[in-house]
Amino acid sequence: MTEFTLTKQISKQGSQNMIIIPAFLKDRLKPKMLVEIKIKILEDQNE
């Protein structure tokens, strides 16, 4: 198992919020691959 920790800012495309996966992972991530994604909110700009 390989593990990466990413700190990302949420971006927006139209009405959708998105998290962009870095290019260095594109060769490691394949269709139908099972991955675990955990989201920890570090800063809430609404508070």
mmJSON file of the N, C-alpha and C atoms, coordinates in Angstrom:
{"data_MODEL":{"atom_site":{
"group_PDB":["ATOM","ATOM","ATOM","ATOM","ATOM","ATOM","ATOM","ATOM","ATOM","ATOM","ATOM","ATOM","ATOM","ATOM","ATOM","ATOM","ATOM","ATOM","ATOM","ATOM","ATOM","ATOM","ATOM","ATOM","ATOM","ATOM","ATOM","ATOM","ATOM","ATOM","ATOM","ATOM","ATOM","ATOM","ATOM","ATOM","ATOM","ATOM","ATOM","ATOM","ATOM","ATOM","ATOM","ATOM","ATOM","ATOM","ATOM","ATOM","ATOM","ATOM","ATOM","ATOM","ATOM","ATOM","ATOM","ATOM","ATOM","ATOM","ATOM","ATOM","ATOM","ATOM","ATOM","ATOM","ATOM","ATOM","ATOM","ATOM","ATOM","ATOM","ATOM","ATOM","ATOM","ATOM","ATOM","ATOM","ATOM","ATOM","ATOM","ATOM","ATOM","ATOM","ATOM","ATOM","ATOM","ATOM","ATOM","ATOM","ATOM","ATOM","ATOM","ATOM","ATOM","ATOM","ATOM","ATOM","ATOM","ATOM","ATOM","ATOM","ATOM","ATOM","ATOM","ATOM","ATOM","ATOM","ATOM","ATOM","ATOM","ATOM","ATOM","ATOM","ATOM","ATOM","ATOM","ATOM","ATOM","ATOM","ATOM","ATOM","ATOM","ATOM","ATOM","ATOM","ATOM","ATOM","ATOM","ATOM","ATOM","ATOM","ATOM","ATOM","ATOM","ATOM","ATOM","ATOM","ATOM","ATOM","ATOM","ATOM","ATOM"],
"id":[1,2,3,4,5,6,7,8,9,10,11,12,13,14,15,16,17,18,19,20,21,22,23,24,25,26,27,28,29,30,31,32,33,34,35,36,37,38,39,40,41,42,43,44,45,46,47,48,49,50,51,52,53,54,55,56,57,58,59,60,61,62,63,64,65,66,67,68,69,70,71,72,73,74,75,76,77,78,79,80,81,82,83,84,85,86,87,88,89,90,91,92,93,94,95,96,97,98,99,100,101,102,103,104,105,106,107,108,109,110,111,112,113,114,115,116,117,118,119,120,121,122,123,124,125,126,127,128,129,130,131,132,133,134,135,136,137,138,139,140,141],
"type_symbol":["N","C","C","N","C","C","N","C","C","N","C","C","N","C","C","N","C","C","N","C","C","N","C","C","N","C","C","N","C","C","N","C","C","N","C","C","N","C","C","N","C","C","N","C","C","N","C","C","N","C","C","N","C","C","N","C","C","N","C","C","N","C","C","N","C","C","N","C","C","N","C","C","N","C","C","N","C","C","N","C","C","N","C","C","N","C","C","N","C","C","N","C","C","N","C","C","N","C","C","N","C","C","N","C","C","N","C","C","N","C","C","N","C","C","N","C","C","N","C","C","N","C","C","N","C","C","N","C","C","N","C","C","N","C","C","N","C","C","N","C","C"],
"label_atom_id":["N","CA","C","N","CA","C","N","CA","C","N","CA","C","N","CA","C","N","CA","C","N","CA","C","N","CA","C","N","CA","C","N","CA","C","N","CA","C","N","CA","C","N","CA","C","N","CA","C","N","CA","C","N","CA","C","N","CA","C","N","CA","C","N","CA","C","N","CA","C","N","CA","C","N","CA","C","N","CA","C","N","CA","C","N","CA","C","N","CA","C","N","CA","C","N","CA","C","N","CA","C","N","CA","C","N","CA","C","N","CA","C","N","CA","C","N","CA","C","N","CA","C","N","CA","C","N","CA","C","N","CA","C","N","CA","C","N","CA","C","N","CA","C","N","CA","C","N","CA","C","N","CA","C","N","CA","C","N","CA","C","N","CA","C"],
"label_alt_id":[null,null,null,null,null,null,null,null,null,null,null,null,null,null,null,null,null,null,null,null,null,null,null,null,null,null,null,null,null,null,null,null,null,null,null,null,null,null,null,null,null,null,null,null,null,null,null,null,null,null,null,null,null,null,null,null,null,null,null,null,null,null,null,null,null,null,null,null,null,null,null,null,null,null,null,null,null,null,null,null,null,null,null,null,null,null,null,null,null,null,null,null,null,null,null,null,null,null,null,null,null,null,null,null,null,null,null,null,null,null,null,null,null,null,null,null,null,null,null,null,null,null,null,null,null,null,null,null,null,null,null,null,null,null,null,null,null,null,null,null,null],
"label_comp_id":["MET","MET","MET","THR","THR","THR","GLU","GLU","GLU","PHE","PHE","PHE","THR","THR","THR","LEU","LEU","LEU","THR","THR","THR","LYS","LYS","LYS","GLN","GLN","GLN","ILE","ILE","ILE","SER","SER","SER","LYS","LYS","LYS","GLN","GLN","GLN","GLY","GLY","GLY","SER","SER","SER","GLN","GLN","GLN","ASN","ASN","ASN","MET","MET","MET","ILE","ILE","ILE","ILE","ILE","ILE","ILE","ILE","ILE","PRO","PRO","PRO","ALA","ALA","ALA","PHE","PHE","PHE","LEU","LEU","LEU","LYS","LYS","LYS","ASP","ASP","ASP","ARG","ARG","ARG","LEU","LEU","LEU","LYS","LYS","LYS","PRO","PRO","PRO","LYS","LYS","LYS","MET","MET","MET","LEU","LEU","LEU","VAL","VAL","VAL","GLU","GLU","GLU","ILE","ILE","ILE","LYS","LYS","LYS","ILE","ILE","ILE","LYS","LYS","LYS","ILE","ILE","ILE","LEU","LEU","LEU","GLU","GLU","GLU","ASP","ASP","ASP","GLN","GLN","GLN","ASN","ASN","ASN","GLU","GLU","GLU"],
"label_asym_id":["A","A","A","A","A","A","A","A","A","A","A","A","A","A","A","A","A","A","A","A","A","A","A","A","A","A","A","A","A","A","A","A","A","A","A","A","A","A","A","A","A","A","A","A","A","A","A","A","A","A","A","A","A","A","A","A","A","A","A","A","A","A","A","A","A","A","A","A","A","A","A","A","A","A","A","A","A","A","A","A","A","A","A","A","A","A","A","A","A","A","A","A","A","A","A","A","A","A","A","A","A","A","A","A","A","A","A","A","A","A","A","A","A","A","A","A","A","A","A","A","A","A","A","A","A","A","A","A","A","A","A","A","A","A","A","A","A","A","A","A","A"],
"label_entity_id":["1","1","1","1","1","1","1","1","1","1","1","1","1","1","1","1","1","1","1","1","1","1","1","1","1","1","1","1","1","1","1","1","1","1","1","1","1","1","1","1","1","1","1","1","1","1","1","1","1","1","1","1","1","1","1","1","1","1","1","1","1","1","1","1","1","1","1","1","1","1","1","1","1","1","1","1","1","1","1","1","1","1","1","1","1","1","1","1","1","1","1","1","1","1","1","1","1","1","1","1","1","1","1","1","1","1","1","1","1","1","1","1","1","1","1","1","1","1","1","1","1","1","1","1","1","1","1","1","1","1","1","1","1","1","1","1","1","1","1","1","1"],
"label_seq_id":[1,1,1,2,2,2,3,3,3,4,4,4,5,5,5,6,6,6,7,7,7,8,8,8,9,9,9,10,10,10,11,11,11,12,12,12,13,13,13,14,14,14,15,15,15,16,16,16,17,17,17,18,18,18,19,19,19,20,20,20,21,21,21,22,22,22,23,23,23,24,24,24,25,25,25,26,26,26,27,27,27,28,28,28,29,29,29,30,30,30,31,31,31,32,32,32,33,33,33,34,34,34,35,35,35,36,36,36,37,37,37,38,38,38,39,39,39,40,40,40,41,41,41,42,42,42,43,43,43,44,44,44,45,45,45,46,46,46,47,47,47],
"pdbx_PDB_ins_code":[null,null,null,null,null,null,null,null,null,null,null,null,null,null,null,null,null,null,null,null,null,null,null,null,null,null,null,null,null,null,null,null,null,null,null,null,null,null,null,null,null,null,null,null,null,null,null,null,null,null,null,null,null,null,null,null,null,null,null,null,null,null,null,null,null,null,null,null,null,null,null,null,null,null,null,null,null,null,null,null,null,null,null,null,null,null,null,null,null,null,null,null,null,null,null,null,null,null,null,null,null,null,null,null,null,null,null,null,null,null,null,null,null,null,null,null,null,null,null,null,null,null,null,null,null,null,null,null,null,null,null,null,null,null,null,null,null,null,null,null,null],
"Cartn_x":[0.855,0.0,0.896,0.616,1.32,0.375,0.888,0.042,0.635,-0.222,0.168,-0.729,-0.195,-0.986,-0.945,-2.118,-2.231,-2.983,-2.541,-3.278,-3.719,-5.025,-5.563,-6.614,-6.743,-7.812,-8.939,-10.163,-11.312,-11.477,-11.605,-11.833,-13.282,-13.685,-15.07,-15.088,-15.968,-16.189,-17.695,-18.177,-19.621,-20.241,-21.229,-21.862,-21.263,-20.224,-19.596,-18.342,-18.158,-16.901,-16.009,-14.7,-13.786,-12.501,-11.874,-10.519,-9.714,-8.694,-7.873,-6.774,-6.653,-5.606,-4.316,-3.202,-1.941,-1.491,-0.801,-0.364,0.571,1.373,2.305,1.592,0.299,-0.463,-1.198,-1.222,-2.043,-1.629,-0.348,0.097,-0.135,-0.361,-0.574,-2.047,-2.945,-4.381,-4.993,-5.636,-6.232,-7.744,-8.516,-9.955,-10.245,-11.283,-11.756,-10.837,-9.806,-8.915,-9.647,-9.555,-10.188,-9.198,-9.599,-8.76,-9.594,-8.932,-9.602,-9.273,-10.299,-10.114,-10.733,-9.927,-10.413,-10.326,-11.342,-11.346,-11.376,-10.374,-10.297,-10.316,-11.308,-11.411,-10.442,-9.434,-8.406,-8.779,-9.539,-9.912,-11.29,-12.209,-13.555,-13.702,-13.764,-13.814,-15.174,-16.175,-17.502,-17.609,-16.651,-16.723,-15.862],
"Cartn_y":[-1.182,0.0,1.238,2.153,3.43,4.51,5.422,6.469,7.84,8.771,10.154,11.045,12.128,13.146,14.399,14.869,16.058,17.135,18.357,19.494,20.31,20.378,20.995,22.034,23.02,23.99,23.519,23.635,23.239,24.261,23.771,24.668,24.527,25.355,25.354,25.27,24.414,24.325,24.372,25.51,25.693,25.684,24.821,24.723,23.597,22.935,21.803,22.239,21.746,21.917,20.742,20.993,19.947,19.926,18.764,18.607,18.061,18.784,18.394,17.452,16.303,15.334,15.77,15.838,16.278,15.374,15.977,15.264,14.099,14.196,13.107,11.808,11.871,10.663,10.074,10.773,10.312,8.937,8.609,7.29,6.2,6.592,5.614,5.287,6.185,5.987,5.502,4.367,3.756,3.61,3.56,3.323,2.035,2.075,0.959,0.646,1.454,1.274,1.779,1.036,1.42,2.233,3.435,4.299,4.786,5.157,5.722,7.206,8.021,9.468,9.945,10.592,11.187,12.695,13.399,14.855,15.428,16.233,16.935,18.424,19.15,20.583,21.305,21.944,22.639,24.087,24.694,26.101,26.283,26.824,27.095,28.605,29.109,30.554,31.144,30.303,30.792,31.101,30.668,30.89,32.037],
"Cartn_z":[0.0,0.0,0.0,-0.882,-0.946,-0.45,0.35,0.926,0.633,0.252,0.006,0.845,1.358,2.033,1.173,0.786,-0.057,0.713,0.619,1.153,-0.054,-0.255,-1.469,-1.108,-1.97,-1.867,-2.791,-2.34,-3.153,-4.278,-5.507,-6.644,-7.104,-8.025,-8.495,-10.009,-10.531,-11.971,-12.182,-12.652,-12.772,-11.387,-11.167,-9.85,-9.004,-9.501,-8.806,-8.06,-6.837,-6.118,-6.474,-6.602,-7.071,-6.255,-6.207,-5.704,-6.874,-7.292,-8.438,-7.962,-8.616,-8.295,-8.994,-8.273,-8.881,-10.036,-10.991,-12.194,-11.883,-10.812,-10.524,-10.14,-9.827,-9.496,-10.699,-11.832,-12.961,-13.48,-13.426,-13.885,-12.845,-11.603,-10.529,-10.335,-10.756,-10.581,-11.888,-11.84,-13.031,-12.837,-13.925,-13.816,-13.042,-12.239,-11.41,-10.233,-10.014,-8.869,-7.622,-6.542,-5.288,-4.462,-4.07,-3.239,-2.052,-0.985,0.184,0.235,0.376,0.454,1.763,2.588,3.833,3.678,4.152,4.062,5.473,5.783,7.064,6.741,7.254,6.988,7.914,7.334,8.104,8.394,7.508,7.649,7.05,7.833,7.332,7.216,6.0,5.78,6.127,6.395,6.758,8.242,9.029,10.481,10.899],
"occupancy":[1.0,1.0,1.0,1.0,1.0,1.0,1.0,1.0,1.0,1.0,1.0,1.0,1.0,1.0,1.0,1.0,1.0,1.0,1.0,1.0,1.0,1.0,1.0,1.0,1.0,1.0,1.0,1.0,1.0,1.0,1.0,1.0,1.0,1.0,1.0,1.0,1.0,1.0,1.0,1.0,1.0,1.0,1.0,1.0,1.0,1.0,1.0,1.0,1.0,1.0,1.0,1.0,1.0,1.0,1.0,1.0,1.0,1.0,1.0,1.0,1.0,1.0,1.0,1.0,1.0,1.0,1.0,1.0,1.0,1.0,1.0,1.0,1.0,1.0,1.0,1.0,1.0,1.0,1.0,1.0,1.0,1.0,1.0,1.0,1.0,1.0,1.0,1.0,1.0,1.0,1.0,1.0,1.0,1.0,1.0,1.0,1.0,1.0,1.0,1.0,1.0,1.0,1.0,1.0,1.0,1.0,1.0,1.0,1.0,1.0,1.0,1.0,1.0,1.0,1.0,1.0,1.0,1.0,1.0,1.0,1.0,1.0,1.0,1.0,1.0,1.0,1.0,1.0,1.0,1.0,1.0,1.0,1.0,1.0,1.0,1.0,1.0,1.0,1.0,1.0,1.0],
"B_iso_or_equiv":[0.0,0.0,0.0,0.0,0.0,0.0,0.0,0.0,0.0,0.0,0.0,0.0,0.0,0.0,0.0,0.0,0.0,0.0,0.0,0.0,0.0,0.0,0.0,0.0,0.0,0.0,0.0,0.0,0.0,0.0,0.0,0.0,0.0,0.0,0.0,0.0,0.0,0.0,0.0,0.0,0.0,0.0,0.0,0.0,0.0,0.0,0.0,0.0,0.0,0.0,0.0,0.0,0.0,0.0,0.0,0.0,0.0,0.0,0.0,0.0,0.0,0.0,0.0,0.0,0.0,0.0,0.0,0.0,0.0,0.0,0.0,0.0,0.0,0.0,0.0,0.0,0.0,0.0,0.0,0.0,0.0,0.0,0.0,0.0,0.0,0.0,0.0,0.0,0.0,0.0,0.0,0.0,0.0,0.0,0.0,0.0,0.0,0.0,0.0,0.0,0.0,0.0,0.0,0.0,0.0,0.0,0.0,0.0,0.0,0.0,0.0,0.0,0.0,0.0,0.0,0.0,0.0,0.0,0.0,0.0,0.0,0.0,0.0,0.0,0.0,0.0,0.0,0.0,0.0,0.0,0.0,0.0,0.0,0.0,0.0,0.0,0.0,0.0,0.0,0.0,0.0],
"pdbx_formal_charge":[null,null,null,null,null,null,null,null,null,null,null,null,null,null,null,null,null,null,null,null,null,null,null,null,null,null,null,null,null,null,null,null,null,null,null,null,null,null,null,null,null,null,null,null,null,null,null,null,null,null,null,null,null,null,null,null,null,null,null,null,null,null,null,null,null,null,null,null,null,null,null,null,null,null,null,null,null,null,null,null,null,null,null,null,null,null,null,null,null,null,null,null,null,null,null,null,null,null,null,null,null,null,null,null,null,null,null,null,null,null,null,null,null,null,null,null,null,null,null,null,null,null,null,null,null,null,null,null,null,null,null,null,null,null,null,null,null,null,null,null,null],
"auth_seq_id":[1,1,1,2,2,2,3,3,3,4,4,4,5,5,5,6,6,6,7,7,7,8,8,8,9,9,9,10,10,10,11,11,11,12,12,12,13,13,13,14,14,14,15,15,15,16,16,16,17,17,17,18,18,18,19,19,19,20,20,20,21,21,21,22,22,22,23,23,23,24,24,24,25,25,25,26,26,26,27,27,27,28,28,28,29,29,29,30,30,30,31,31,31,32,32,32,33,33,33,34,34,34,35,35,35,36,36,36,37,37,37,38,38,38,39,39,39,40,40,40,41,41,41,42,42,42,43,43,43,44,44,44,45,45,45,46,46,46,47,47,47],
"auth_comp_id":["MET","MET","MET","THR","THR","THR","GLU","GLU","GLU","PHE","PHE","PHE","THR","THR","THR","LEU","LEU","LEU","THR","THR","THR","LYS","LYS","LYS","GLN","GLN","GLN","ILE","ILE","ILE","SER","SER","SER","LYS","LYS","LYS","GLN","GLN","GLN","GLY","GLY","GLY","SER","SER","SER","GLN","GLN","GLN","ASN","ASN","ASN","MET","MET","MET","ILE","ILE","ILE","ILE","ILE","ILE","ILE","ILE","ILE","PRO","PRO","PRO","ALA","ALA","ALA","PHE","PHE","PHE","LEU","LEU","LEU","LYS","LYS","LYS","ASP","ASP","ASP","ARG","ARG","ARG","LEU","LEU","LEU","LYS","LYS","LYS","PRO","PRO","PRO","LYS","LYS","LYS","MET","MET","MET","LEU","LEU","LEU","VAL","VAL","VAL","GLU","GLU","GLU","ILE","ILE","ILE","LYS","LYS","LYS","ILE","ILE","ILE","LYS","LYS","LYS","ILE","ILE","ILE","LEU","LEU","LEU","GLU","GLU","GLU","ASP","ASP","ASP","GLN","GLN","GLN","ASN","ASN","ASN","GLU","GLU","GLU"],
"auth_asym_id":["A","A","A","A","A","A","A","A","A","A","A","A","A","A","A","A","A","A","A","A","A","A","A","A","A","A","A","A","A","A","A","A","A","A","A","A","A","A","A","A","A","A","A","A","A","A","A","A","A","A","A","A","A","A","A","A","A","A","A","A","A","A","A","A","A","A","A","A","A","A","A","A","A","A","A","A","A","A","A","A","A","A","A","A","A","A","A","A","A","A","A","A","A","A","A","A","A","A","A","A","A","A","A","A","A","A","A","A","A","A","A","A","A","A","A","A","A","A","A","A","A","A","A","A","A","A","A","A","A","A","A","A","A","A","A","A","A","A","A","A","A"],
"auth_atom_id":["N","CA","C","N","CA","C","N","CA","C","N","CA","C","N","CA","C","N","CA","C","N","CA","C","N","CA","C","N","CA","C","N","CA","C","N","CA","C","N","CA","C","N","CA","C","N","CA","C","N","CA","C","N","CA","C","N","CA","C","N","CA","C","N","CA","C","N","CA","C","N","CA","C","N","CA","C","N","CA","C","N","CA","C","N","CA","C","N","CA","C","N","CA","C","N","CA","C","N","CA","C","N","CA","C","N","CA","C","N","CA","C","N","CA","C","N","CA","C","N","CA","C","N","CA","C","N","CA","C","N","CA","C","N","CA","C","N","CA","C","N","CA","C","N","CA","C","N","CA","C","N","CA","C","N","CA","C","N","CA","C","N","CA","C"],
"pdbx_PDB_model_num":[1,1,1,1,1,1,1,1,1,1,1,1,1,1,1,1,1,1,1,1,1,1,1,1,1,1,1,1,1,1,1,1,1,1,1,1,1,1,1,1,1,1,1,1,1,1,1,1,1,1,1,1,1,1,1,1,1,1,1,1,1,1,1,1,1,1,1,1,1,1,1,1,1,1,1,1,1,1,1,1,1,1,1,1,1,1,1,1,1,1,1,1,1,1,1,1,1,1,1,1,1,1,1,1,1,1,1,1,1,1,1,1,1,1,1,1,1,1,1,1,1,1,1,1,1,1,1,1,1,1,1,1,1,1,1,1,1,1,1,1,1]
}}}
